[in-house]
Amino acid sequence: MNKIGIYRYGSCNVHSLINALESLSINYEIFESTSLLKNYKKVILPGVGNMKVIDDKSMKIISEDLKIFSKDGGLIYGICLGLQMMFEFSEESNKKTLGLLNGKTISVVKLLSKNLNVNFNKLLLEDSHLNNNFIKKLFSNISRSARFYFLHSYYCKTSDSKILQIDTKVKENKVPAFFIKDNIVGSQFHPELSGENGLKLLKNFSEIVI
């Protein structure tokens, strides 16, 4: 029960995440069926792959299982594609996704006038964000000037005022970078590819008590 579950879905690539967790001596286990969610208190939806490989029937089953897991107190962390998949609709796959969070994923072309956002960038972390106890713990001992690695063609847009959102900035455009609602969290950036700061974040995540 103390292991973090890493959900390997479709063609998602978990190698970088596994390397990061092993370098931190974090106890983890890979699982490929959401019927096994009961074995964990925390799960990570990794961020490399494509939602198109998940058919509609499987998406519905995964959604139902994750909603039950979250309702029962389980903590879900989505990284990049894993975050995008937690919203209701994806322009990439042109279909409904998990629906754990209200909103959809949209091509970055509409926001940044380019097909791909690739950079190391800092978050626009404000004092008010740190009033959230989970965020305070997750970003403990991480400088506000810390930079994280972004690599994505789509971004998440929500109109749900109950979702706490932290942005980053690309030129003059604010880009949504982190979301939290209750015990569902997600980052557009890849902590496992963000060097020391990303490793600190993963370590903090592993130490949060549920």
N, C-alpha and C positions, 0 to 999 in steps of 0.2 A: 504493500500500500504506500510505501514511501518513495517508490520509483515514479519518475515522470514518464508518462506514456507519450511516445512519438508516433503519431498516426501517419502511416505510409499509405497514401491513397493514389490510385492511378499510376502515373509516371513520375510522381514527385521525387525529387532527389534529396536524400537526407544526409549525405556523406559529410558535408561541411558542418552541419549542426551536430552530428555525432562526434566529429573531431573536436569541436569546441567543448561539448559536454565532457568528453573523456579527458581533455586537458585540464578541466576543472574538477575532475573526480566526482562528477555528479552522477548519481544513480539513475539510469534510464532504461526503458524497454521499448522496443519497436512493436507495434501491433498493426494489423491490417484489416481488422473488422471492428466496427463500433459496438458490436455485441460484447466486446471485452472491456468497455469503458469502466465497468464496475470494479475493475482491478486497480484503478488509479484515482487519485484526488486531483491531480493536475495533468493536463495533456497539452501538447503543442501540435498545431497544424503547420507543418513546414511550408516553405515558400518558394520552391522551385518546381515548375511543371506547368500543366495546362488543364484548366477545368473541363475542357472539351472531352477528356477521357472518361469523365464520370457521367453515366447515363442518367436520365431523369428518375427512373425507379430507384437507383442507388442513392441519388442525391436526396430523395425524399426520406429514405430509411436513415441515412446518415444524419439528416436534419432532425428527425424525430428523436433519435438516440442522444444526440448532443444536447437537445433542449431538455430532455429528462436529466441528463448528467449535470447540466448547469443548474436546473431547478433543485436538484438534490445537494447542491453546494460545491460541485466540481468546478475547478478553475480551468478556463480555456484560453490559450494564448495562440493567436494566429499571426504568422510571419509572412509578410508580402502577399503572395497568392493565397496563403492560409487566411490572412485578414480579409482579402477581397471576397473569398468564398463565403465568409460569414454574413455578408450582406444579402439583399433579396434578389438582385438581378445583376448579371454580368453582360456587358457589351461584347466582351471577348468571345464568350461562348453563345451569346444571344439567347440566354435562357435563364430560368429561375435558379437561384443558388440556395444556400442553406437557410437564409431568413432569420438568423440569430440576432442580427442588428438591422434596423430600418435604414434603407438607402440602397445605392447601387454603385457599380464600378463603371467608370467612364474613361475613354481614351485620353491620355495626357496631351494629345494633339490639340484638343479643345481648350486646354489650359495653358500649355507651354509652347504651342506651335512647333512641336517636334515629336517624333515617334517614340523616343525613349529618354527617360530621365536617369542619368547615371552620374552620381557624384557622392562625395563625402560631405555631409552637411550637418549643421547643428539644429537642434530643436528650439522653437520659440517658447521655451519653458518659463512660465510666469509664476509669481508668488501664489496666485490663486490656485494654480494647478497643484501645488504642493500641499494645499489644504486637504486634498484627497489622500487618505492614509495609504492606499495601495500605491499610488504614484510616488509618494514620499519614500516608501520602502523600496520600490523598484529602482528608483534613481538615487538611492543612498550612495554617498561617496563618489558620485559621478558629477563632474563639473558641468555647469550650464553651457560652457563653451565646447563641450565634448561633441565630436562629429561622428556620425553614423553613416553606414554605407547604403545608398539607395540604388536600386536597379529595377525599374519597372516601366511598363508601357501603359498601364491603367492606374487610376487612382480612385479612392472611395469618396463618395459624396453622400452626406446624410442631412436630413432636416429634423432629426429627432433631438430636441433640446435636452433630453435626459442623457444623451451620450456626451461625455467629456472628450473634447478633441484638442489635440496639440498639433500645431502646424510646423512646417519648415518653410524656408523661403528660397526660391529659385529665381534669381534676378529680382524682378519686382512682384513676382507672383507667390502668394501663399499656397503651399501644397499640403493637404492633410497628411500627417505622418504617424499619428498615434491616436487610438480610440480606446475608451474604457466605459463600460456600462455594467454595473453590478460586478459579477465575477467573470465577465467576458472582456478580454483585452486583445489588442492587436497593434502591430507596428508595420508600417509600410517599409521601413528599413530592415536590413538583415543584421541582427546583433552578432550572429555567428561569423560574419565577414567584416565586422567593424573594429577589429583589433582589441586593445585592452579595454576600451569603454564598453564594447559589446559583451565582452566576457564578464565584466563586472555586472552588467545588467542581467545576464543569464544566471550568474551566481546569486544575485539578489532574488531573482524569481524562484530559484530552487529553494531558498531559505525562508520564503514567505509561508507562514503557518496558516493553514485553513481550519 
